[in-house]
Amino acid sequence: MRLPDSWTERLPVLETLEDDWSTVPRYALVAWLLFYALFLYQAAKGRGPLLMIDVVFVPIHEGGHLLFSYFGRFLNVAGGTLLQLAVPFTLAAYFAFQRQLQGTAFCAFFCFEQLLPIATYMADARAQELPLLTVGDPEFVIHDWNYLFSALGVLDHDTQIATCVRAIGWLGMFGTVAWFAWKSWSTEPAPPARR
């Protein structure tokens, strides 16, 4: 892919995006595709040991509230979700600039995957039946999406918004796996080293 010269002149770091991706050995491609297939199967069922990855994102989400607490109430509440998505997105961007195909796909996949629990949280905005976690005083815990949707005047549409977010998550995960498979298959493996 060639970027316009005006872009690379202004931001030389973009030149790295014209470099070739790292190669993925066929056995690694098969292993990754099996992992993603199993993960997608468990995500569709809504249970399975691979879904424990969501537990990793709980402290990231809560840390987002702390990180954004200096920027007003709205960003403080939204900060959990912002950081929950920013961490895998930033890691995917880092790996993309390093031209590491496997790392980029893995992080992008989980950036989209995090839209599933976020959508579940969004859909609960009016009902508020989910148990809530907090890093602060449990007396003052609020439901993030009840507050955010109320502030935006869209609380009555919580389930519709959640359905759209969930669909984006599923499409993104499948799209990432398809992109990874295509790029891995179309990237020429390095020739064997001569002895």
N, C-alpha and C positions, 0 to 999 in steps of 0.2 A: 504494500500500500504506500503510495507516494503522497506526502503532505504538501500543501502549497508552500512554495519557497518563502512567501511572506510570513507564514506562521513560524517556520524554522529559523528565520532571521531574527524574529522578535523573541522567540523562546527556543534557544538552541537545545534545550533538554528534550524537545519534541523529536529531534533527529533520531533518538534511540528507538522511537516507535516505528522507524523504517527498517530496523534491524530484523533479522530472522528470529523466529521463536526457537527456543531450545527444543531438541528432539525428544520424543517420548518413546521409549522402547515398546514394542508391540505387547510384551508380557505386562508392562506397567499399564498400558492403555486398557487391556482386558481387565486387569485387577481394578483399576479406577472405575471402569464402566460397571463392573459387578457391584462395587461399593455403592455407586450412585443409584443403581437399580434397586438394591436392597434398601437403601435409605428412602427412596421415593415410595417403595412398597410400604415400609413401616410408617411413613408420614401419611400415606393414604389411609392406612388402618387407624392411625392416631395413637399407636403404641408400638413400643419396641426399644431395645437397648440403644440403638443409634440416636434416638431422639433425646438422649441424655445430654446431647450437645447444647440443648436449650438452657440447661442448668448453668453452663459456662457463661451464658449471656446475661444471667440475672445480676451478678455483681457489676457487669459492664453497664447495664441499664440503670442500676441504682447509683453507680458512679457518675453517670450522666446528669442525674439530678443535682448532685453535689457540684460538679464542674460548671453547670449552667446556672447555679443558684445566684450568681452575681449579676445576672442579666435580666432581672425582673421575674415576676411570678409565672408568666406564660412560658418563657423559655426555661425556667426552672422545672416546670412540669413536663414540657416537651423534651427537655434535655435527655431524659432516660431513653426515649425512643431514638432521638437523634444520634446519641453515642452508640446505641445498639446497632444501628445501621452504618454509622461512620467507621467503626472499627473494621468490619470485614471489607467495606468499600475501599478504605484507605490501604489495607493490606493487598487487596486485589490490584489497586493502582500501582503500588510499589512493585509487585511481582510482574505487572505488565511492563513497567519501565525496565525491569531486569530481563524481560523477555522469557520469563519462566512460565511456561504454559500450564504445568500442573498446579503451581501455587496460585496463579491467576484464576484458573477455573475453580479450584477449591474455595477460595475466598469469595469469589463472585457467587458461587452456588449458595454459600451460607449467608451471604448478604440477602439474596432473594428468599432463602429459607426462613430467615427471621421475620419476614412479612407474615408468615402463618401464625406464630404466637401473638404478634402485634395485632393481626386481624381478630383473633379470639378476644383479646383485651378490648379492642374497639367495639366489637359486637356486644360486649357486656356493659357498655357505657350507661345505659338506662337501667338495666336489671341489677347491676352491681352485685352479682352473686359470687364472683371469683374471690378467692382469698388474696389479700393484698400484702405486699412486703414493703418494708421501709427501712431506711438507715437512720431515720430520725425518731422522734417521739411518736409511738404508735397511737397516741391520743389525737394526733393531728394528721393522720394518714388520709390522703384523698385518692379517689379513683382518677388516674391521669386522664383517661379519655372522656370521662363524664365532665371533668373540668374543661378540657380543651374543646370538646364539641359544644359544650354550653357557651363558652366564650366566643366561639365562631358562629353560634346560632344554628348549628346543624345536628343537635342532639337527637332529634326525631329521625334522623337518617343514619343512625349508628350502624345498623345491620347492613344497609345497602353499601355504605362506604367500606365496611369490613369485607363484604363479598367482593368488591372491586380490588381491594388490597390483597385479599387471598388469591384471587385470580392472577394478579400480577406476580405474586410469589411463585405460583405453580408454573406459569408461562416462563418466568425467568429461570427457574431451576431446570426445566426441560430444555429451554433455549441454551443455557450454559453447557449442559451435558452434550447437546448436539454440536455446539460450536467446538467444544473440547475434542470430541470424537473426530470431527471434520479436520480441525487444525492438526491434531496428532497424526491422523492418517495421511494427510497431504504433505506433511513436513518430511523431507528426505532424511532418512537416518544417516548418521555419519559413517563414512567408509571405515572398514576395519583397519586397525593400526598395522603397519608393516613391521615385520620382525627382522 
